[in-house]
């Protein structure tokens, strides 16, 4: 028994029994033209539904672009852009030549830029709470920042006072040392020196050591030392090496007395325009970036300290145990507490209390 074959379809008689073949083809062509015209004349909102435009985030940094302080900020941008797969792109448009270093957080609120990378101390005038974690000893910085319970208060302070969402740190707990062009061998030798500060609790700390604080930007420090505007600086070894400040400073007190951060902030308005899945991704990338950056800059600091001694004749002077204890006492002392209670309300006192175990 064989299979029955399907009967041959006759276009003229089956689907269009009353039309000749030529007329059928004309009908088909007419329908195709209508479909094409419909696509061509589709309203703009149809196109938006099919392919949403890429979100662009214009970003700046307070440091000159080649400076190593930006290394993990650049890495963060690269990773976010890769994971966004075309839905979002962060564009690093420049540094202090685009917006002055101390004005960048304010520039977000005015819509000039969308994202900023800079020192929390630079913006202590707007959000004093931001500088409190920088008092922690460098070896405690990640735990102090992420696990001490201050995170929610910290983020809320920036949101309320600057209209920005704090995402995390491009570098975290970078060691800052007292460096000088004049001979110093103990903490008392700092008294009377003109030292470059950068705002917030860093300046309070220097004042408690007896120094006169001079506010100049990082890029101006070398010239300030040359001209005698400052005698030294509260400085990290990265800037010391990259800006060749070892040519005008010869003494470093060890260990570091401060641990500065490089925060990353985004406009609240821009953040609200980003889909939830991309927001989650950006936060996750930041957590990984922070931990890697901590180790990266810690290794760089050790290498730089050794290099400036061996190649450039700088002297690294070990503070006595008594001086080290004194630094810890000042970090948790009256002047710091008063500054926080007067300027960093309402979140500062609570943040400071949680930081105390990491200050001495």
The 8 nearest C-alpha neighbors of each residue, nearest first, counted from 0:
[[1, 2, 3, 4, 5, 6, 7, 8],
 [2, 0, 3, 4, 5, 6, 7, 8],
 [1, 3, 4, 0, 5, 6, 7, 8],
 [4, 2, 1, 5, 6, 0, 7, 8],
 [3, 5, 2, 6, 7, 1, 8, 0],
 [6, 4, 7, 3, 8, 2, 9, 1],
 [5, 7, 8, 4, 3, 9, 13, 2],
 [6, 8, 9, 5, 4, 10, 13, 12],
 [9, 7, 10, 6, 13, 12, 5, 11],
 [8, 10, 12, 11, 13, 7, 14, 16],
 [11, 9, 13, 12, 14, 8, 15, 20],
 [10, 12, 15, 16, 9, 19, 20, 13],
 [11, 13, 16, 9, 10, 15, 14, 17],
 [12, 14, 10, 9, 16, 15, 11, 8],
 [15, 13, 10, 16, 12, 11, 9, 8],
 [14, 16, 11, 18, 17, 13, 12, 10],
 [15, 17, 12, 11, 13, 18, 14, 10],
 [16, 18, 15, 19, 12, 11, 14, 13],
 [19, 17, 15, 16, 22, 11, 23, 20],
 [18, 20, 22, 21, 11, 23, 17, 15],
 [21, 19, 23, 22, 11, 24, 18, 10],
 [22, 20, 24, 23, 19, 25, 18, 26],
 [21, 23, 25, 19, 20, 24, 18, 26],
 [24, 22, 20, 26, 25, 21, 27, 18],
 [25, 23, 27, 21, 26, 22, 28, 20],
 [26, 24, 22, 28, 23, 27, 29, 21],
 [25, 27, 29, 23, 24, 28, 30, 22],
 [28, 26, 24, 30, 29, 25, 31, 23],
 [27, 29, 31, 25, 30, 26, 24, 32],
 [28, 30, 26, 32, 27, 31, 25, 33],
 [31, 29, 33, 27, 32, 28, 34, 26],
 [32, 30, 34, 28, 33, 29, 35, 27],
 [31, 33, 35, 29, 34, 30, 36, 28],
 [34, 32, 30, 36, 31, 35, 37, 29],
 [33, 35, 37, 31, 32, 36, 30, 38],
 [36, 34, 32, 38, 37, 33, 31, 39],
 [35, 37, 39, 33, 38, 34, 40, 32],
 [38, 36, 34, 40, 35, 39, 41, 33],
 [37, 39, 41, 35, 36, 40, 34, 33],
 [40, 38, 36, 37, 41, 35, 34, 42],
 [39, 41, 37, 38, 36, 42, 35, 43],
 [40, 42, 38, 39, 37, 45, 43, 46],
 [41, 43, 44, 45, 40, 46, 39, 38],
 [44, 42, 45, 46, 47, 41, 40, 48],
 [43, 45, 47, 46, 42, 48, 41, 49],
 [46, 44, 48, 43, 47, 42, 49, 41],
 [47, 45, 49, 44, 43, 48, 50, 42],
 [48, 46, 44, 51, 50, 49, 45, 43],
 [47, 49, 45, 46, 50, 51, 44, 43],
 [48, 50, 46, 47, 45, 51, 44, 52],
 [51, 49, 47, 48, 46, 52, 45, 53],
 [52, 50, 47, 48, 53, 49, 46, 86],
 [53, 51, 50, 54, 47, 86, 87, 55],
 [52, 54, 86, 87, 55, 85, 51, 88],
 [55, 53, 87, 88, 86, 52, 56, 273],
 [54, 56, 88, 89, 87, 53, 57, 90],
 [57, 55, 89, 113, 90, 58, 88, 54],
 [58, 56, 90, 113, 112, 89, 114, 91],
 [57, 59, 114, 91, 90, 115, 113, 92],
 [60, 58, 115, 93, 94, 91, 92, 114],
 [59, 61, 116, 94, 62, 115, 117, 93],
 [60, 62, 100, 117, 95, 94, 116, 63],
 [63, 61, 60, 94, 64, 95, 66, 68],
 [62, 64, 94, 66, 65, 95, 61, 60],
 [63, 65, 66, 94, 62, 93, 69, 60],
 [66, 64, 63, 67, 69, 62, 70, 68],
 [67, 65, 68, 64, 63, 69, 62, 241],
 [66, 68, 70, 69, 65, 237, 241, 238],
 [69, 67, 66, 70, 170, 62, 71, 237],
 [68, 70, 72, 67, 71, 66, 73, 64],
 [71, 69, 67, 73, 72, 68, 74, 66],
 [70, 72, 74, 73, 169, 69, 75, 292],
 [73, 71, 169, 69, 75, 74, 70, 76],
 [74, 72, 76, 71, 70, 75, 69, 77],
 [73, 75, 71, 77, 72, 76, 78, 70],
 [74, 76, 72, 78, 73, 77, 71, 79],
 [77, 75, 73, 79, 74, 78, 80, 89],
 [76, 78, 74, 80, 75, 79, 73, 81],
 [79, 77, 81, 75, 80, 76, 74, 82],
 [78, 80, 82, 76, 81, 77, 83, 75],
 [81, 79, 83, 77, 88, 78, 82, 76],
 [82, 80, 78, 79, 83, 84, 77, 85],
 [81, 83, 79, 84, 80, 78, 280, 85],
 [82, 84, 80, 86, 87, 81, 85, 79],
 [85, 83, 82, 81, 86, 80, 87, 88],
 [84, 86, 87, 83, 53, 88, 80, 81],
 [87, 85, 53, 83, 84, 54, 88, 52],
 [86, 88, 54, 53, 85, 83, 55, 80],
 [87, 89, 55, 80, 56, 54, 90, 85],
 [90, 88, 56, 55, 57, 76, 91, 80],
 [89, 91, 57, 58, 92, 56, 88, 55],
 [92, 90, 58, 59, 93, 57, 89, 76],
 [91, 93, 90, 59, 58, 57, 94, 97],
 [94, 92, 59, 91, 97, 60, 64, 96],
 [93, 95, 60, 63, 59, 61, 96, 62],
 [94, 96, 99, 98, 100, 61, 97, 62],
 [95, 97, 94, 98, 99, 93, 63, 100],
 [98, 96, 95, 94, 93, 99, 59, 92],
 [97, 99, 95, 96, 103, 100, 102, 94],
 [100, 98, 95, 102, 101, 103, 96, 97],
 [101, 99, 61, 95, 102, 103, 98, 62],
 [100, 102, 121, 99, 103, 122, 104, 61],
 [103, 101, 99, 105, 100, 104, 106, 98],
 [102, 104, 106, 105, 100, 101, 98, 99],
 [105, 103, 106, 107, 102, 115, 122, 108],
 [104, 106, 103, 107, 108, 102, 109, 161],
 [107, 105, 103, 109, 111, 104, 108, 102],
 [108, 106, 110, 112, 105, 109, 104, 113],
 [107, 109, 105, 106, 110, 162, 161, 266],
 [110, 108, 106, 107, 111, 105, 112, 104],
 [111, 109, 107, 112, 108, 106, 113, 266],
 [110, 112, 106, 109, 107, 113, 108, 98],
 [113, 111, 107, 110, 57, 114, 106, 58],
 [112, 114, 57, 266, 107, 265, 56, 58],
 [115, 113, 265, 58, 264, 112, 57, 59],
 [116, 114, 59, 264, 60, 263, 58, 117],
 [115, 117, 60, 263, 262, 61, 261, 59],
 [118, 116, 261, 61, 262, 60, 115, 119],
 [117, 119, 261, 120, 121, 260, 262, 259],
 [120, 118, 121, 129, 122, 130, 262, 117],
 [119, 121, 198, 123, 199, 118, 122, 130],
 [122, 120, 118, 119, 101, 198, 123, 197],
 [123, 121, 124, 120, 125, 119, 126, 101],
 [122, 124, 127, 126, 199, 120, 125, 121],
 [123, 125, 122, 126, 127, 199, 121, 198],
 [124, 126, 123, 122, 127, 160, 161, 105],
 [125, 127, 123, 128, 129, 124, 122, 160],
 [128, 126, 123, 343, 129, 124, 130, 125],
 [129, 127, 347, 343, 126, 130, 131, 346],
 [130, 128, 127, 119, 131, 126, 123, 153],
 [129, 131, 120, 133, 119, 128, 132, 199],
 [130, 132, 133, 128, 129, 134, 351, 200],
 [133, 131, 134, 135, 130, 144, 354, 143],
 [134, 132, 258, 259, 131, 135, 130, 257],
 [135, 133, 132, 257, 131, 358, 258, 330],
 [136, 134, 358, 357, 133, 132, 137, 140],
 [135, 137, 139, 138, 358, 357, 134, 258],
 [138, 136, 172, 140, 139, 258, 135, 174],
 [137, 139, 136, 140, 172, 141, 135, 142],
 [140, 138, 137, 136, 142, 143, 141, 357],
 [139, 141, 143, 137, 172, 142, 138, 144],
 [142, 140, 144, 143, 139, 145, 171, 290],
 [141, 143, 146, 144, 145, 140, 139, 147],
 [144, 142, 140, 147, 141, 139, 146, 145],
 [143, 145, 141, 142, 146, 140, 147, 132],
 [144, 146, 142, 141, 143, 147, 150, 148],
 [147, 145, 142, 148, 143, 144, 149, 141],
 [146, 148, 143, 149, 145, 144, 353, 142],
 [149, 147, 146, 150, 353, 145, 151, 144],
 [148, 150, 152, 350, 147, 151, 153, 144],
 [149, 151, 153, 152, 148, 154, 145, 144],
 [152, 150, 154, 153, 149, 155, 148, 156],
 [153, 151, 155, 149, 154, 150, 156, 346],
 [152, 154, 150, 156, 151, 155, 149, 157],
 [153, 155, 151, 157, 156, 152, 165, 150],
 [156, 154, 158, 152, 157, 153, 159, 151],
 [157, 155, 153, 159, 158, 154, 160, 152],
 [158, 156, 160, 161, 154, 155, 159, 163],
 [159, 157, 162, 163, 155, 156, 164, 160],
 [158, 160, 156, 157, 162, 161, 155, 163],
 [159, 161, 157, 158, 156, 162, 126, 125],
 [160, 162, 157, 163, 158, 159, 108, 125],
 [163, 161, 158, 267, 159, 160, 108, 266],
 [164, 162, 266, 267, 158, 161, 265, 157],
 [163, 165, 265, 264, 158, 267, 166, 266],
 [164, 166, 264, 154, 167, 263, 163, 157],
 [167, 165, 263, 264, 164, 282, 285, 168],
 [166, 168, 263, 262, 165, 285, 169, 289],
 [169, 167, 262, 170, 261, 263, 171, 289],
 [168, 170, 72, 261, 71, 262, 289, 263],
 [171, 169, 261, 168, 292, 260, 293, 289],
 [170, 172, 260, 173, 293, 168, 261, 289],
 [171, 173, 258, 259, 137, 140, 260, 174],
 [172, 174, 258, 259, 171, 260, 175, 170],
 [175, 173, 258, 255, 235, 257, 172, 137],
 [176, 174, 235, 234, 257, 255, 258, 233],
 [177, 175, 255, 234, 233, 256, 178, 235],
 [176, 178, 233, 252, 251, 232, 234, 179],
 [179, 177, 251, 231, 232, 250, 176, 233],
 [180, 178, 231, 250, 181, 248, 230, 249],
 [179, 181, 248, 249, 230, 231, 247, 250],
 [180, 182, 179, 183, 230, 250, 249, 248],
 [183, 181, 250, 180, 184, 179, 249, 188],
 [184, 182, 188, 185, 181, 250, 189, 179],
 [183, 185, 316, 188, 182, 186, 252, 318],
 [186, 184, 187, 188, 318, 183, 322, 252],
 [185, 187, 188, 189, 322, 184, 208, 318],
 [188, 186, 189, 185, 190, 208, 209, 184],
 [189, 187, 186, 183, 190, 185, 184, 191],
 [188, 190, 187, 192, 186, 210, 191, 209],
 [191, 189, 209, 210, 188, 187, 192, 208],
 [190, 192, 210, 209, 211, 189, 193, 188],
 [193, 191, 210, 189, 190, 194, 211, 230],
 [194, 192, 211, 229, 230, 212, 210, 213],
 [195, 193, 232, 231, 212, 229, 230, 213],
 [194, 196, 232, 213, 214, 212, 233, 229],
 [197, 195, 214, 202, 212, 213, 198, 233],
 [196, 198, 214, 121, 120, 202, 201, 195],
 [199, 197, 120, 202, 121, 201, 196, 123],
 [198, 200, 123, 120, 201, 202, 130, 127],
 [199, 201, 203, 202, 204, 130, 198, 131],
 [202, 200, 204, 199, 203, 198, 205, 196],
 [201, 203, 205, 200, 204, 198, 196, 199],
 [204, 202, 200, 206, 201, 205, 207, 199],
 [203, 205, 207, 201, 202, 206, 200, 208],
 [206, 204, 208, 202, 207, 203, 210, 201],
 [207, 205, 209, 203, 210, 208, 204, 202],
 [206, 208, 204, 209, 205, 203, 329, 210],
 [209, 207, 205, 206, 210, 190, 204, 189],
 [208, 210, 190, 206, 207, 191, 189, 205],
 [211, 209, 190, 191, 192, 206, 205, 208],
 [212, 210, 193, 192, 194, 191, 206, 213],
 [211, 213, 194, 196, 193, 195, 210, 202],
 [214, 212, 195, 196, 194, 215, 193, 211],
 [215, 213, 196, 197, 195, 212, 216, 198],
 [216, 214, 219, 213, 195, 217, 220, 197],
 [217, 215, 219, 218, 220, 214, 197, 100],
 [216, 218, 219, 220, 215, 62, 238, 197],
 [217, 219, 216, 220, 221, 63, 62, 242],
 [220, 218, 216, 217, 222, 221, 223, 215],
 [219, 221, 223, 217, 222, 218, 224, 216],
 [222, 220, 224, 223, 219, 244, 225, 218],
 [223, 221, 225, 224, 220, 219, 226, 228],
 [224, 222, 228, 220, 226, 221, 225, 229],
 [223, 225, 227, 221, 229, 222, 226, 230],
 [226, 224, 222, 223, 227, 221, 247, 228],
 [225, 227, 223, 224, 228, 222, 229, 221],
 [226, 228, 229, 224, 225, 223, 230, 222],
 [227, 229, 223, 226, 224, 230, 193, 225],
 [228, 230, 193, 227, 224, 194, 231, 223],
 [231, 229, 193, 180, 194, 179, 192, 224],
 [232, 230, 179, 194, 178, 229, 180, 195],
 [233, 231, 195, 194, 234, 178, 177, 179],
 [232, 234, 177, 176, 175, 196, 195, 178],
 [233, 235, 175, 176, 232, 177, 178, 236],
 [234, 236, 175, 237, 238, 174, 176, 239],
 [235, 237, 239, 238, 300, 303, 240, 234],
 [238, 236, 239, 240, 235, 241, 300, 67],
 [237, 239, 241, 240, 236, 242, 235, 234],
 [238, 240, 236, 244, 237, 242, 243, 241],
 [241, 239, 243, 237, 238, 242, 236, 244],
 [240, 242, 238, 243, 239, 237, 66, 244],
 [241, 243, 244, 238, 240, 239, 221, 218],
 [244, 242, 240, 245, 241, 239, 246, 238],
 [243, 245, 239, 246, 247, 242, 221, 248],
 [246, 244, 248, 243, 247, 239, 249, 311],
 [245, 247, 244, 248, 243, 249, 311, 221],
 [246, 248, 244, 245, 180, 224, 225, 249],
 [249, 247, 180, 245, 179, 246, 244, 250],
 [248, 250, 313, 180, 314, 245, 179, 247],
 [251, 249, 314, 179, 178, 313, 315, 248],
 [252, 250, 178, 315, 177, 316, 314, 253],
 [253, 251, 316, 177, 315, 317, 176, 254],
 [254, 252, 317, 255, 316, 318, 251, 315],
 [253, 255, 252, 256, 317, 318, 176, 323],
 [256, 254, 176, 175, 253, 174, 257, 252],
 [255, 257, 176, 175, 254, 326, 258, 177],
 [256, 258, 175, 134, 255, 174, 133, 259],
 [257, 259, 172, 174, 133, 173, 137, 175],
 [260, 258, 173, 133, 172, 257, 174, 171],
 [259, 261, 171, 172, 170, 118, 262, 173],
 [262, 260, 118, 170, 117, 169, 168, 171],
 [261, 263, 168, 117, 116, 167, 169, 118],
 [262, 264, 116, 167, 166, 168, 115, 165],
 [265, 263, 165, 115, 164, 114, 166, 163],
 [266, 264, 114, 164, 163, 113, 267, 115],
 [265, 267, 163, 269, 113, 268, 107, 270],
 [266, 268, 163, 270, 269, 164, 162, 271],
 [269, 267, 271, 266, 270, 272, 162, 163],
 [270, 268, 266, 272, 271, 267, 113, 273],
 [269, 271, 267, 272, 273, 268, 266, 265],
 [270, 272, 268, 269, 273, 267, 274, 266],
 [273, 271, 269, 270, 274, 268, 54, 267],
 [272, 274, 270, 271, 278, 275, 277, 269],
 [275, 273, 277, 276, 278, 272, 271, 270],
 [276, 274, 278, 277, 279, 273, 280, 271],
 [275, 277, 279, 278, 274, 280, 273, 281],
 [278, 276, 280, 279, 275, 274, 281, 273],
 [277, 279, 275, 281, 280, 276, 274, 273],
 [280, 278, 276, 282, 277, 281, 275, 283],
 [279, 281, 277, 283, 278, 282, 284, 276],
 [282, 280, 278, 284, 283, 279, 277, 79],
 [283, 281, 285, 279, 280, 284, 278, 286],
 [282, 284, 280, 285, 286, 281, 279, 287],
 [283, 285, 281, 287, 282, 286, 288, 280],
 [284, 286, 288, 282, 283, 287, 289, 167],
 [287, 285, 289, 283, 288, 284, 282, 290],
 [288, 286, 284, 285, 289, 290, 291, 283],
 [287, 289, 285, 291, 286, 290, 292, 284],
 [290, 288, 292, 286, 287, 291, 168, 285],
 [289, 291, 293, 292, 287, 288, 286, 294],
 [290, 292, 288, 293, 294, 289, 295, 287],
 [293, 291, 295, 289, 290, 294, 170, 288],
 [294, 292, 290, 291, 295, 296, 171, 297],
 [293, 295, 297, 292, 291, 296, 298, 290],
 [294, 296, 292, 298, 293, 297, 291, 299],
 [297, 295, 299, 298, 293, 294, 292, 300],
 [296, 298, 294, 300, 299, 295, 293, 301],
 [297, 299, 301, 296, 295, 300, 294, 302],
 [300, 298, 296, 302, 297, 301, 303, 295],
 [299, 301, 297, 303, 298, 302, 236, 296],
 [302, 300, 298, 304, 299, 303, 305, 297],
 [303, 301, 299, 305, 300, 304, 306, 298],
 [302, 304, 306, 300, 305, 301, 236, 299],
 [305, 303, 301, 306, 302, 307, 300, 308],
 [304, 306, 303, 302, 308, 307, 309, 301],
 [305, 307, 303, 309, 308, 304, 310, 302],
 [308, 306, 311, 310, 304, 309, 313, 305],
 [309, 307, 313, 312, 306, 305, 311, 310],
 [308, 310, 306, 307, 311, 312, 305, 313],
 [311, 309, 307, 306, 308, 312, 313, 305],
 [310, 312, 307, 308, 313, 309, 245, 306],
 [311, 313, 308, 310, 309, 307, 314, 249],
 [314, 312, 249, 308, 307, 311, 250, 315],
 [313, 315, 250, 308, 249, 251, 316, 312],
 [314, 316, 251, 252, 250, 253, 313, 317],
 [317, 315, 252, 253, 184, 251, 314, 318],
 [316, 318, 253, 252, 319, 315, 254, 184],
 [319, 317, 253, 322, 185, 316, 323, 252],
 [320, 318, 322, 321, 323, 317, 185, 324],
 [319, 321, 323, 322, 324, 318, 325, 317],
 [320, 322, 324, 319, 323, 325, 318, 326],
 [323, 321, 325, 319, 324, 320, 318, 186],
 [322, 324, 320, 326, 325, 321, 319, 318],
 [325, 323, 327, 321, 322, 326, 320, 328],
 [324, 326, 322, 328, 323, 327, 329, 321],
 [327, 325, 323, 329, 324, 328, 330, 322],
 [328, 326, 359, 330, 324, 325, 329, 358],
 [327, 329, 325, 331, 326, 330, 332, 324],
 [328, 330, 332, 326, 331, 327, 325, 207],
 [331, 329, 327, 328, 332, 358, 326, 335],
 [330, 332, 328, 329, 358, 327, 335, 355],
 [333, 331, 329, 328, 330, 335, 334, 336],
 [332, 334, 336, 335, 337, 331, 329, 338],
 [335, 333, 337, 336, 332, 338, 203, 207],
 [334, 336, 338, 337, 333, 332, 339, 330],
 [337, 335, 333, 339, 338, 334, 340, 332],
 [338, 336, 340, 334, 339, 335, 333, 341],
 [337, 339, 335, 341, 336, 340, 342, 334],
 [338, 340, 343, 336, 342, 337, 341, 347],
 [339, 341, 337, 338, 342, 343, 348, 336],
 [342, 340, 338, 339, 337, 343, 344, 336],
 [343, 341, 339, 338, 340, 344, 127, 347],
 [344, 342, 347, 339, 127, 128, 340, 341],
 [345, 343, 346, 347, 342, 340, 341, 348],
 [344, 346, 347, 343, 348, 349, 156, 340],
 [347, 345, 344, 349, 348, 152, 350, 343],
 [346, 348, 343, 128, 350, 344, 349, 339],
 [349, 347, 351, 350, 346, 340, 352, 339],
 [350, 348, 352, 351, 347, 346, 353, 149],
 [351, 349, 347, 353, 348, 352, 149, 346],
 [350, 352, 354, 348, 353, 349, 347, 355],
 [353, 351, 349, 354, 355, 350, 348, 356],
 [352, 354, 350, 351, 355, 147, 349, 149],
 [353, 355, 351, 352, 357, 356, 350, 143],
 [354, 356, 358, 357, 352, 353, 351, 331],
 [357, 355, 354, 358, 359, 353, 352, 135],
 [358, 356, 135, 355, 354, 359, 136, 139],
 [357, 359, 135, 355, 356, 136, 327, 134],
 [358, 327, 357, 328, 356, 331, 330, 355]]
